[in-house]
């Protein structure tokens, strides 16, 4: 049985961009400004980038884990909703 560690790490990578905006104390201030843009706005933009990176990492980790699992266990058998791939 393959390790489930990549799935747990993927969950953490997805949790970070969800939890950071909930921590209001991290962005409830006026400064510092970046090129005249108040902190709140560029922090929110930074969170968008963190979300993209976290989602990409999680997607790739789960995809690699799924491939490994299928190599070890084989493809699902008896599922009528999936057509065989060429």
PyMOL commands that set and color helices and strands:
alter all, ss='L'
color gray80, all
select helices_A, chain A and resi 5-20+24-26+39-73
alter helices_A, ss='H'
color red, helices_A
deselect
rebuild
show_as cartoon
